[in-house]
Amino acid sequence: MSDLFTALALVLVIEGALYALFPEAMQRMMAQALEMPPTMLRNGGLVAAVIGFAVIWFIKS
């Protein structure tokens, strides 16, 4: 369970750093995301989740 909390904390650190270091770029990225069709965002999220799962799988095995 501590691995889960560590992973969530790391996500917060990375996202927080991106917003702190590049606020204008993050605003542009969010504006572009609003213009994208939901299916494209869904597919991108699924691809990212599968890649993340595979990386964890290889690290843990």
C-alpha positions, 0 to 999 in steps of 0.5 A, a space after each residue: 500500500 505504501 507503494 501506491 501512496 509513493 506513486 501518487 505523491 510522485 505524480 503530484 510532485 511531477 505535476 506540481 513542478 510542471 505547473 510551477 516551472 511552465 505555467 503558460 505552456 500548461 495553460 496552452 496544453 489545457 486549451 488544446 485538450 479542450 479542443 480535442 475530441 473526447 475519443 482522442 483524449 480517452 485513447 491517449 489516456 488508455 495508451 498512457 495507462 497501458 504503457 505505465 502498467 507495462 513499465 511497472 510490470 517490468 520493474 516489479 518482475 
